[in-house]
Amino acid sequence: MALANKESSRIHSKTGRDLTKMSDSYTNNKHIDLINYDPEAALLHQIQLMQNDIDELRRYIASNEILTEIDASNLPTSRPRTSGLLYTDRGVVKVS
């Protein structure tokens, strides 16, 4: 499964005290009122797109990065396999 295209883009370059001020505003739930204003609602939409990107990255990592292609032709199984994906399921190594 391939990684989907990024949806979001950079929206600010705040650091230090300015970034802390922004973080405190979020912690105090001041962003909830912003949905009533068009420019702020657009920013909230951008934030949601970034959350979609994060969710997609998590899905990609969970489904692809832990899988390794192997040749399982020499493994004794009830259903002989010639190749498959090796993965770990709660510490148990399995072939799919």
SULURVEN-V376020 format. One line per field, one symbol per residue. ss: DSSP state (H for helix, E for strand, - for the rest). phi: phi as a letter, one per 30 degrees, with the letter a starting at -180 (. if undefined). psi: psi as a letter, one per 40 degrees, with the letter a starting at -180 (. if undefined). A space follows every 10 residues. Layout:
ss: ???
phi: ???
psi: ???
//
This chain:
ss: ---------- -----HHHHH HHHHHHH--H HHHHHH-HHH HHHHHHHHHH HHHHHHHHHH HHHHH--EEE ---------- ---EEEEEE- -EEEE-
phi: .dddddccbd cabdbhdddd ddddddedid ddddddcedd dddddddddd dddddddddd ddccddcbdb ccdcddbdce bcaaccbcbh jcdbcc
psi: hihiihdiih eifiibdddd dddddddefe ddeedehddd dddddddddd dddddddddd dddddehhhi hfdehhidgh idiahhihgf ehhih.
//
